[in-house]
Amino acid sequence: MVSLADVKNWKPEVLNEIATTLRQRQQTLVHSGDDFGRLMPMASWTGPAADAAQGTHNRLMTRLMALTAVTSAVSKGLMQASDAIPPVKHAIEAAEELARKYGFTVDANGQVTDDFAGKEPPPEMHPEDRAHVHEQVGADLTQALRTAEDIDNDLDSLFFRAAFGEYADFHQGTVAAAADAGLKEIGLTLPEPPPGATPAQNAAWWATLSKVGQTIYARDNPGIVGKLDGVPVAVRDEANQRVLVRQKESLQKQCDDVQKKIDGLRRTAGGEIVLNDQSEYEDLKSQIDDINGKLGGIKSIEDRLQNAVNGQKAYLLGVNTENAGQAIVSSGNPDEAENVATFVPGTGAKLAEVGDQVARSDLMLRSAQDAGSPSTAVVTWIGYDAPQNIILDSPRSVFADNAERPLHDFQAGLLASHPNDPSHTPPHTTVIGHSYGTTAIGQTARDHGLAADDLVFAGSPGVGVRHADQLHLDNVPPDQVGKHVFSTAAPTDPIPILTNFHTENTDDIDPLGPDPTMPWFGGQSFDADASSPFHSHSDYWEPRSSSLRRMGQVIAGN
């Protein structure tokens, strides 16, 4: 079992030096060995002595090839280890430094103890920040030792196989070919992300991979990396853009296949869809419309990725074409921003409509800039299957139930992937919901807590709690939550009007909870402009509107 002290004493530069020497010896073996291979006994020489010479030559060549293959494989493995160890040592050093900054001590066994146990820490050390740091330091150290154990086991296997000649291949023919065969051996393996990992554990896993290891793993596993909350935003974006290409190709193929079926129906009926085929035709036509809608959503994502808005490029943090489709698109890089907002749309949110939702995020980003935010990112989070039917789906909490864990982990991931070394401070985070999106946010904060400083609810049918103090924000003391919950409802918005009773004694009859703008809810409310009842539920993002201006101020921390 590898200990923290063991890893601290590892010297990757020594491994690099040994690997370099072995590589030089291997090159000598290749040059000399192949020259020796050409020194065959003369064809005219026959008899017992000639046979003995030939046998000796063959045995020496076999030994040369075996030694060269082993030398090649071992030098490669040692070089990989010398590249893999520094990130592990750095992760340990960074974790210890972060622990010291927040009043924790890491002992020789990797245990984290509180220097202020039984007493009050300094006022500048917020309890919520310390709790997050304690979790992150523990995850970083655990993952560092996990990766170190993986390196140690791989080297042990490498040396064992080398000692027993398992890298030898006697069918290569030349020493140079044997050297190439040794280089083709896997050497060190890349550790997989911990199963069922938290975002903090994902971040720790990624940090312990070498740059080469990160590149290889992301290249070979874009579908895994793109989904991992806690992995850097730029890395997830690159992986998800590759996933997007594959999903687009798959949708186009599905569209072609369905169109062929429709064309087949037309040919069977002589160009007209006969009554007997009408039901099948309508079903196929619905499939075509659904696929084309998703392809349109992908096109809007591609357009936003290629074009900066408000000086901010976009990052793709998730995409899924199943059911109505999901997408997570960030306007600006959350890992680099001082103010980060996550926008959760409600009923009707789907891949086909992602462009409209991202446009709202871009408007909020601009509003935050106007409010003085020095650097901002606003994420459009359609990371759940939102209700699609306002009558049949929206009154039910099941869609919010299924959003809770993904939303919680996404927010925790934004915090985990943001640089957490002592020179950086955590970003100010806001989670903004519209319509049923407020329900998803409220239930998540109620049941799991949210890594957020502020919440904003717009046009809410209810957020799953009767009072603001039932919401849990990781960065806010429980008795202060009401000061960090901001709600608005336009006076002509039919959703808050029709879904709530607006009296203190009857408001909790609503299955999704009372209107959070009501004074008895215990939060803060702000005005929204009145407009046509047919449009007011969507008008919170109208340019120059009071609601959009206030959202920008909250995002900016004002």
Buried (B, 14 or more C-beta within 10 A) or exposed (E): EBEBEEBEEBEBEEBBEBBBEBBEBBBEBBEEBBEBBEEEBEEEEEEEEBEEBEEEBEEEBEEBBBBBBBBBBBBBBBBBBBBBBBBBBEBBEBBBBBBBEBBBEBEEEBEBEBEEEEEEBEEEBBEBBBEBBBBBBBBBBBBBBBBBBBBBEBBEBBEEBBEEEBBBBEEBEBBBBBBBBBBEBEBBEBBEBBEEBBBBBBBBBBBBBBEEBBEEBBEEBBEBBBBBBBBBBEBBBBBBBBBBEEBBEEBEEBBEEBBEBBEEBBEEBEEEBEEEBEEEBEEBEEBBEBBEBBBBBBEBBBEBBEEEBBEBBBBBBBBBBEEBBBBBBBBBBBBBBBBBBBBBBBBBBBBBBBBBBBBBBBBBBBBBBEBEBEBBBBBBBBBBBBBBEBEEBBBBBEBBBBBBEBBBBBBBBBBBBBEBEEEEEBBBBBBBBBBBBBBBBBBBBBBBBBBBBBBBBBBBBBBBBBBBBBBBBBBBEEEEBBBBBBBBBBEBBEBBBEBBBEEEEEBBEBEBBBBBBBEEBBBBBBBBBEBEEEEBBBBBBBEEBBBBBBBBBBBBBE
